[in-house]
């Protein structure tokens, strides 16, 4: 629940939307359409009285430029020293067009969730295939030569404690050297741009637990839809302003900046004009209801009308702690609602007075406290 949403929504969009507005083409997480790579894992760690060795295999399988991907590691860790122990390490994660499956081999369970940011990237055909190289450069990595791994030539990049051999942005060998620790992950078999069998992405036949965020967080879905719609609005506005793209080198006039802010916030502002007055009434009613609530269940019911409006707005709903509900918990929730109500009334006053997002931002500036925008 964020009554200052029109400001925060636009700031968030400004931080991410330019790249999406500039993006064109096919959504890519890899620079290669498909691949299947098997790795050998060898890790040694030393500390006083103990040596730890990990050996095993890993595989990376992807298709459709990474829209579907499976990563698996199957290794054995052996500890030798003051006490000896051997344990299996088995992990598997599947990415399927924004849906993420995480396998817990100990509990024989699969957890299913959703990456909403990927929904936006997919909708805009974002090219993320160069992210690994960019991350290495951000770590002050430098190219130090070439090597060959499993018959494929790759560029060797060196950071402070790593050497990474990249083939078209895909790591074929990663070596890590730190005091008391050494790790090698080396590709043994590589298949590139060949048909990938469906079974390569098959998960174990375990029960699937669906994350609540995946199914019930309507607000997250609404935000995603609003982001995508705002990107389309921005593209049209950029064209009318004669702007080809927005990046760190762009120089925009104050008129262009205001036009972009107003475009990004227009849809959300329209919803706020309609829903903020209802939200004020709902929060005020929730406060009275919670004051009289006899137990946690009643208190939870009190907040439901507020959450429904937040979901329609696309605002994050507040997850109040109703466990062990007592007078202290009641007062904490009431104080939070009172603070929210104050901020909401300030924001709503500006929202109802103005028809452009830039004007609302200016109207609320300095009125919402030092935490604004955090």
N, C-alpha and C positions, 0 to 999 in steps of 0.2 A: 504494500500500500504506500503510494508516494503522491501526496497532493501536489508536490512540485514537479509533477511529471512532464509538463509541457517543456520546461527548461531542460530537465535531465534527458528526456527523449531526444530532443534536438541535438544536445551536446553529444550524446552517444552516436546519433546518426552522422554528425559531422566528423566524428573520429573514424568512422568505418565506411561511410557511404561513397566517398569519392572514388575509391578503388573499384567498388561495385559498379558505379556509374560508368567508369572507363572500361570495365571488363567486357570482352567480346569472346565469342567462340564456345568451344566445348569445355565443360568442367573437367579439370585435370588435377590429380594429386601426384601423378607420375608423368615423366616426359615420354614414356613408352606405353603403348596401348595395353600390353599384357606381359606378364612375366612370372616365372616360378624359380625361386632361388633357394638352395639348400646350403646352410652354413654349418661349419664345425665350431664348437665353442670350447675354449680352454681358458680357465681363470685360476690364478693362484694368489692367495692372500696370506700374509704372514703377520703375526703379532706375538708378543711374549707368551711362550708356552703353547702356541697353537699354529698349525698350518691348515689352511682351507683350500681344497682343490675342487673345481667344478668342471665337469666335462659333459658334453652332450651335443645335440644337434638342434638346429632351428630352421624354420622355413618361412619364406615370404611368398605369398601368392596374390596376384592382383589381375584384374581384367577391367576393360572399359575405362582405361586411363586411371584406374584406382577407385572408381565409383564403387567397386566391390573388392574387398581385400581381406585376407586372412593371415594372421601372424601366429606362429606356434613355436614354443620352446619346450624341449624335453631333455632334462639334464639330471645329473646326479651330483650332489654336493657331499664331499667327504671331509670331515674334520679330524685331524690327527694332533695329539698333544696331551694335555692334562686329562682330557677325556676324549674318547673317540665316538664319532657319530656319523651315520650316513643317512641321507634323506633324498627323496625324489623331488624334483622341481619341475612341475608341468603347468604351463600356462597356454592359453589360447584366447585370441580376441578376433572377432569378425566385424568388419565395417561393411555395411550394405546400404549405400545411398543415404547416409545420415543416421541409420539405425546401428547401434553398437551392441554387440553380444559379448559378454565377458564370461568365460567358463571357469568355474571353481571345481577343480578335479577332486579336491578333498571332500567337499560337501555334495558332489555330483549334482550341481545346480548351474544354470545359466541365467545371468542377469541381463536384462534387456532395457536399454535406455535410448535417448535421442540426443543428437548434437544439433541444436536449432541453428547455430551459426553456419553449419554446413548446408542447411536448407537454403539459406540466402546465397551462399557461394554456388550451389548447384543451379539455382534459378538464374543467376547472372553469368553462368558459364565461366567462373573464375579459374584462372590458371595458377595453381599452387605448386606446380611441378618443380619450381626452382627454390622451394623453401629450405631444403636441406643445405644447399650451397650457401644461401643467404645467411642461414644460422651459423655456418662455419665461419663466414666472413665477419659476422658480428662477434664471434669469439676470437677475433684477430687472427684467424687462420690464414696461412699463406700457401700457395702452390709450390711444392718443392721438387716436382718431377713426375715421372710416369712409372707405371708398373704393369704387370700382367697377372690376372687372377682367373683361374679356370678358363684360360684361353681368351679372355677379354681384356683389352688394354684399358687402363683407368688412370685418372689424374690423382696424384698423391697430394693431399692437403695436410698441413701440420698446424696444430694448435699447441697450447701450453703443455698438455699432457697426452695428446692423442695424435695418431696418424690415421687418416681416413682416405681410402682409395675409392674414388667416385667414377662410376660409369654412367654418363648422362644423368648425373644427379642421384644415382642409386648407389649406396655403399656396398662395395664388394668385400672390403676388408677394413676392420676397425681394430686398432691396437691402442690400448690405454696403459700408460706407465705412470704410476704414482708410488710414493714411498710405501714399501710393504705390499704393493698390489700390482699385478700385471694381468691383462686380459687380451685375448685374441679372438676375434670372430671373423672367420675366413670363408668365403663362398667356395663350395666344392663342386657344385653343379648349377648351371645357369641355363634357363630356357627363356628366350626373349621373342616376343611378338609371334607366338604360336598359340593355337587354340587351347584354352584351358578347360579341362574336363570339369563338369559340374561337381563331381564328387570331391574335387580339391578344396571346395569351400564348405564341405559338409561338417556340421557340428555334432558332438556326441548326443546320444539320445537321452538327455537329461531334462528334468522339468525346468521350465522357463519362468522366472519371476520378473514381472514387468514393473519397472520403476514407476512410482506414482507420477513423477514429472512427465513421463512418456504419455500416459493416458489421461490424466485428470487436470493437468495444468493448462487450462484453456488460455490463460493470459499469455503464456509463452507462444502458443500458436498464433494468437492475435498479433503479438508484437512482430513475429516473423512475417506475417501477411502485410502488416503495416510497413515494415522495412522495405519489403519487395515493391509494394505499391509506391512508396516514396522515392525509390530509386528510379522507377519509370517516370514519375513526375519530374524528377531532377534532370533526367536525360532530355526530356522535352524542353525544360526551362533553359538548360545549357545551350541547346541548339538555337533557341530564340535569342539568347544573349550573345551568340557567336563564340561560345567557349567550346573548344574541342575536347579538353580533358582538364582534370584538376589534380595537381600533385604538389610536391614540396617546392617546385620551381615556379608554380603559377603565381601570377600577380593579378589580383582581382581588385577592382574599384570598390569603394564602399557601397555603391549602388548595387553592384553585382553580388557582393557578400550578403547584403540584406535580402536580395531577391532569392538567393539560394536558401538562406535560413527560413524565409517565409514559405518557400516551396516545400522544404522538408517537413515543416511543422503544420502545414495546412490541414491535412487529414486529421491529425491528432487534435489540433485546436478545435476543429469542428465537433469532434466527439466530446471534448471537454466542456464546450459551451452547453451541450445537451445533458451531460452526465454528472458534472461536478455538483450542481445544486442537489441532485438526487443523492450523491455520495455524502454531502454534508448532513442531510436528513438521516441517512442510514447510519452514519457514525454516531450522531447524537442519540439515535434510538438504541444503538448497540450499547452505549454507555449506560443508559437507564436500565436496559435489560440486564447487563452484567452486574450492576449494583444489586439487583434483586435475585440473581441466579443462585440456586440452592446447591448446585454441584457443577463439576466440570462439563458434563454433557449439556446442561442448560446453557452454560457460558459459551460453549462451542456453537450452539445453535444461534446465539445472539449475534455472532460475528458473520454468519453466512450471508445475510443481505449485503454487507459491505464487500465481501469477497466476490459476490456475483457482479457487482458494478465494477470492481477492480479488473475482473476478468474481461468484461466488455470493453474497458478502456485499454486493456493490454498492460496494465500496471502490475507489478509484483505484489502479491498478497502477503500480508504479515503472518508469519507462522508463530502465533503465540504459544507459550508453554502452559498448557492446562493441566499438566500432571500434578498430582498432590495439591489440587486446588484448595487454597485457603485464603484468608484475608490479605496476606502479603502478596500472593499471586494476583488476587483480584485488583489490588491497588496498583501493582506494576502495569497491568493491562490497561486499567483506567487512565493512568498517567500517560501511557503511550498513545492512547486514543485521543486524549486531550491535546497533546502536542501536535498530533496529526491534524486534528480539527482546526487548530490555530493556523498551521501552514496552509491547509486547504482553503480556508476562508480568504487568506491573503491572495493566494493564487487565483481563486475563483473571481475575486473582485477585479483582478487585472484581465483575466480571460474574458469576462463579460463586457469589459469596457473597450477592448481592442479586437481588431479583426486580422491582425498580422502577428506572426510569431515573434518577430524582432521587437515589436512594440510590447508584447507581453514580457519578454525577457528583460527589457529595459524597465518596465513597470515593477517587476518583482525584485529587481536588483537592490540589494541592501536591506530587503524586508524579511528575508527568510532565514537570517542567522548566518554564522560563520561556516556552517557545514554545507552550505549550498554547493551543489555540484559534486559532492563527494559520494 
